[in-house]
Amino acid sequence: MRWSPAWLIVCASFLFASMGVCVKLASAQYSAGEIVLYRGLTGALMMLGVARWQGGTVRTRVPAMHFWRCIAGVVSLVLWFYALGGLPLATAMTLNYMSSIWMALFLIGGAVALGGSRVDGRLVAAVLVGFAGVAMILRPTIAEHQLWYGLMGLLSGIIAATAYLQVTALGRIGEPEFRIVFYFSVAGVAAGALLVLWTGLHPHDLRGALLLLAVGVLATVAQLMMTRAYSTGPTLVNASLQYLGIAWSFAYGVVVFGDRVTALALSGMLLIVAAGVFATLLRSRSGKPEVAAIAEPPHTA
């Protein structure tokens, strides 16, 4: 069975939320650098296995594109972790999820610059409605002394948007998903190793090892699905559906960690689902290709 990009995003968002639960549990035993390191190592090994199973290779003819995609993804991740250290969790997560808003703006700007086809304004509205749902669930706040951390969190979302667009560009020139995920996993290993130089390594037990393995497997499978969806599906539809990750995480918080359910949060979840469904139905009815504004970013040309 060949899954549609929309279903791939839905499943990937659930797996990413499940990974988040494992990361939260593992954080009591390991540093962030260790989790990033082992996640990347698991992903790289899995992708080598997938490449061999499919008779492919991780060798690429566009190393510069992979390099900048990895730089964008890793830098975004590091900035987000930095913002998390100085901001309330809700604020940092909301700033990071603004990547979809920046993505919409990039696509609109690209369409205007190219002077050709345009982005459907109703799709942009769906993204904005989804972000409103995120804000309702997370209820972000920021104090004056946290403005620097807020700027870093905002920058993280901007860079994450460029990373997603680079994934789209890689997929549309024929790079297989396993190769894209492989190089990002290798970059994660390198970034985690650098962080571990400061934090050191902690000893393992069975529970900790299983949590680290779960983080790596869930993240890698989810990233494969996400990469496939962004390589083949409409970018703004994917961006809208990706907000479901917040809904899944909210549900996990209630069931696993006993977080309190509020009417505002439930309303936000409904907005997120409605935005994703609307975007999917809109694209399926129009049948029109999305704006071809996803060329390589200037620094990869």
C-alpha distance (Angstrom), angle and dihedral (degrees) to the residues before:
residue distance angle dihedral
M1 . . .
R2 3.82 . .
W3 3.79 110.9 .
S4 3.80 121.0 -142.0
P5 3.83 118.5 -119.3
A6 3.82 89.7 -110.8
W7 3.81 93.2 56.8
L8 3.79 90.4 44.8
I9 3.82 89.9 56.4
V10 3.82 92.3 47.4
C11 3.81 92.1 51.5
A12 3.80 93.2 41.4
S13 3.80 91.7 52.1
F14 3.82 89.8 52.3
L15 3.80 91.9 49.6
F16 3.81 91.4 47.9
A17 3.81 89.5 51.5
S18 3.81 89.6 49.7
M19 3.78 88.7 49.9
G20 3.81 88.5 52.1
V21 3.80 90.3 57.8
C22 3.81 89.9 52.0
V23 3.81 91.2 47.4
K24 3.80 90.6 51.0
L25 3.80 91.1 51.0
A26 3.81 93.3 43.6
S27 3.81 92.0 49.2
A28 3.78 89.3 73.9
Q29 3.80 88.6 65.4
Y30 3.82 106.6 25.3
S31 3.80 137.3 42.6
A32 3.79 121.8 -114.0
G33 3.81 90.1 -108.0
E34 3.79 91.8 56.0
I35 3.80 92.3 49.3
V36 3.82 90.9 49.6
L37 3.81 90.4 47.3
Y38 3.81 96.2 50.8
R39 3.80 92.4 41.0
G40 3.80 89.9 54.9
L41 3.79 93.3 44.5
T42 3.80 92.2 51.4
G43 3.78 91.3 47.6
A44 3.81 94.6 48.8
L45 3.81 92.2 50.5
M46 3.81 92.0 46.9
M47 3.80 91.8 50.3
L48 3.80 91.8 49.7
G49 3.80 87.0 54.5
V50 3.81 92.3 48.1
A51 3.81 91.1 48.7
R52 3.79 91.2 52.4
W53 3.82 92.6 45.0
Q54 3.80 91.3 52.1
G55 3.78 92.8 43.7
G56 3.80 90.9 -116.8
T57 3.76 135.3 124.8
V58 3.79 136.3 -129.7
R59 3.80 89.8 -135.6
T60 3.79 109.6 114.5
R61 3.78 136.7 -161.8
V62 3.83 92.2 -151.6
P63 3.82 105.0 53.8
A64 3.80 92.5 152.7
M65 3.81 91.9 59.9
H66 3.81 91.3 50.0
F67 3.80 90.4 46.7
W68 3.79 94.1 54.6
R69 3.80 92.3 41.5
C70 3.81 89.2 53.7
I71 3.79 92.9 44.9
A72 3.82 90.8 51.5
G73 3.80 93.2 46.9
V74 3.80 96.1 46.0
V75 3.81 94.9 43.2
S76 3.79 90.0 49.3
L77 3.79 89.9 51.1
V78 3.82 93.6 48.4
L79 3.81 92.3 48.1
W80 3.79 90.5 49.3
F81 3.80 91.8 51.9
Y82 3.81 88.6 48.6
A83 3.81 90.8 51.2
L84 3.80 90.5 48.4
G85 3.81 88.7 58.4
G86 3.82 93.0 60.3
L87 3.81 105.3 26.4
P88 3.80 135.9 62.8
L89 3.80 109.3 -93.1
A90 3.82 92.5 -115.4
T91 3.80 92.4 54.3
A92 3.81 95.0 47.2
M93 3.81 92.7 48.0
T94 3.79 92.9 48.0
L95 3.81 92.2 50.2
N96 3.81 89.9 50.3
Y97 3.80 92.2 49.4
M98 3.79 88.8 56.4
S99 3.82 85.2 83.2
S100 3.81 87.8 93.9
I101 3.79 90.7 55.4
W102 3.81 91.2 50.8
M103 3.80 89.3 46.5
A104 3.79 90.4 55.8
L105 3.79 90.7 49.0
F106 3.82 91.3 49.0
L107 3.80 90.7 51.3
I108 3.80 92.5 48.5
G109 3.80 90.8 47.8
G110 3.79 90.8 49.0
A111 3.80 91.9 50.0
V112 3.80 91.4 50.5
A113 3.82 91.9 46.9
L114 3.80 92.1 49.6
G115 3.79 92.1 46.2
G116 3.79 90.8 -144.3
S117 3.78 133.1 95.9
R118 3.76 119.5 -1.2
V119 3.77 137.6 -134.5
D120 3.80 113.9 -105.2
G121 3.80 106.6 -107.7
R122 3.79 90.7 -146.4
L123 3.81 89.4 62.0
V124 3.80 90.5 52.2
A125 3.80 88.2 50.0
A126 3.82 89.5 52.8
V127 3.81 89.9 54.2
L128 3.80 91.0 49.7
V129 3.81 91.9 48.5
G130 3.79 89.3 50.6
F131 3.78 90.8 52.2
A132 3.82 89.7 49.8
G133 3.81 86.6 56.5
V134 3.80 90.4 51.3
A135 3.80 90.3 52.4
M136 3.81 91.5 49.0
I137 3.80 92.0 52.7
L138 3.78 96.7 43.8
R139 3.84 99.7 33.2
P140 3.82 93.6 -154.9
T141 3.80 123.1 -150.2
I142 3.78 131.6 -178.9
A143 3.82 130.7 -167.3
E144 3.80 127.3 -148.2
H145 3.80 94.3 -107.5
Q146 3.82 89.4 54.5
L147 3.80 96.4 58.3
W148 3.83 93.9 106.2
Y149 3.79 91.4 52.5
G150 3.79 88.9 46.0
L151 3.79 90.4 53.7
M152 3.81 90.1 52.4
G153 3.80 90.7 49.4
L154 3.79 90.5 49.8
L155 3.80 90.5 49.1
S156 3.80 88.8 50.3
G157 3.80 90.4 58.8
I158 3.81 92.4 47.8
I159 3.81 92.5 51.1
A160 3.82 91.3 44.5
A161 3.81 88.2 56.8
T162 3.82 90.8 55.1
A163 3.81 89.3 48.8
Y164 3.82 91.5 55.0
L165 3.79 91.1 48.3
Q166 3.79 89.6 49.9
V167 3.81 89.5 52.3
T168 3.80 88.0 52.7
A169 3.81 91.3 50.0
L170 3.82 91.7 49.0
G171 3.79 92.1 50.4
R172 3.78 93.5 48.6
I173 3.80 93.7 54.2
G174 3.81 89.5 54.6
E175 3.80 104.7 -96.0
P176 3.84 107.7 151.1
E177 3.78 118.6 -122.0
F178 3.80 94.1 -116.4
R179 3.81 91.0 57.4
I180 3.81 93.6 49.8
V181 3.80 91.9 48.4
F182 3.82 91.9 43.8
Y183 3.79 94.4 58.7
F184 3.79 93.0 44.5
S185 3.82 89.1 50.6
V186 3.80 90.4 51.6
A187 3.80 88.9 50.7
G188 3.81 88.4 51.6
V189 3.80 90.3 53.0
A190 3.81 90.2 52.0
A191 3.81 93.5 47.1
G192 3.81 92.5 45.6
A193 3.80 91.5 49.0
L194 3.80 90.8 53.5
L195 3.80 91.4 50.1
V196 3.81 91.2 47.8
L197 3.81 89.0 59.0
W198 3.82 86.1 71.4
T199 3.80 100.5 34.6
G200 3.82 102.8 34.6
L201 3.80 127.6 -146.2
H202 3.79 125.5 -68.3
P203 3.82 124.8 -144.8
H204 3.81 118.8 -100.1
D205 3.78 132.4 -124.5
L206 3.81 127.6 -178.5
R207 3.82 94.4 -93.7
G208 3.79 93.3 48.1
A209 3.80 93.8 46.1
L210 3.82 91.7 49.9
L211 3.81 91.2 49.5
L212 3.81 91.5 50.8
L213 3.80 90.6 47.9
A214 3.81 91.0 49.2
V215 3.81 90.6 50.3
G216 3.80 91.2 52.3
V217 3.81 96.6 44.6
L218 3.81 95.9 43.7
A219 3.80 92.8 45.4
T220 3.80 93.6 47.6
V221 3.81 96.0 47.8
A222 3.80 90.6 44.7
Q223 3.79 91.3 48.4
L224 3.80 91.2 50.5
M225 3.80 89.7 52.7
M226 3.80 92.3 45.4
T227 3.80 92.2 47.6
R228 3.80 91.5 49.9
A229 3.80 91.0 49.1
Y230 3.80 94.3 49.3
S231 3.80 90.9 44.8
T232 3.81 94.8 53.8
G233 3.80 108.3 19.8
P234 3.83 138.1 67.6
T235 3.80 108.3 -77.3
L236 3.80 98.1 -139.4
V237 3.81 93.0 47.4
N238 3.79 87.9 53.2
A239 3.79 90.2 48.0
S240 3.81 91.2 53.3
L241 3.80 94.6 47.3
Q242 3.78 91.4 46.3
Y243 3.81 88.3 70.3
L244 3.81 86.2 74.3
G245 3.80 85.7 80.8
I246 3.80 87.7 74.5
A247 3.81 91.0 51.5
W248 3.81 91.8 49.8
S249 3.81 90.4 47.4
F250 3.79 91.1 49.0
A251 3.80 90.4 52.0
Y252 3.80 91.1 48.9
G253 3.79 89.5 49.9
V254 3.79 91.3 55.1
V255 3.82 96.5 44.0
V256 3.82 101.4 36.5
F257 3.80 105.1 26.1
G258 3.81 101.5 26.7
D259 3.81 97.2 -118.4
R260 3.79 115.4 176.2
V261 3.83 119.3 -102.5
T262 3.82 115.6 -134.1
A263 3.79 132.3 -174.8
L264 3.82 90.0 -122.3
A265 3.81 91.6 54.3
L266 3.80 92.6 47.8
S267 3.80 89.6 50.1
G268 3.79 89.1 51.3
M269 3.79 91.4 52.1
L270 3.81 90.4 52.1
L271 3.81 90.2 51.3
I272 3.80 91.0 51.1
V273 3.80 93.1 50.8
A274 3.81 92.3 43.6
A275 3.82 91.9 50.9
G276 3.80 92.3 50.9
V277 3.79 94.2 46.1
F278 3.81 92.3 46.8
A279 3.79 92.6 50.0
T280 3.80 91.8 48.9
L281 3.83 93.9 48.6
L282 3.79 91.6 45.7
R283 3.79 93.1 54.3
S284 3.82 94.1 43.3
R285 3.82 91.7 52.5
S286 3.79 96.8 44.2
G287 3.80 95.5 47.8
K288 3.80 88.7 -165.1
P289 3.78 122.3 138.0
E290 3.77 116.5 -111.0
V291 3.75 121.7 -108.1
A292 3.76 112.5 -74.3
A293 3.76 93.2 -130.2
I294 3.77 96.6 122.1
A295 3.74 100.7 97.8
E296 3.75 119.9 145.1
P297 3.81 113.1 -70.0
P298 3.82 113.1 -102.5
H299 3.80 94.5 -102.0
T300 3.81 92.0 59.1
A301 3.77 96.3 50.0
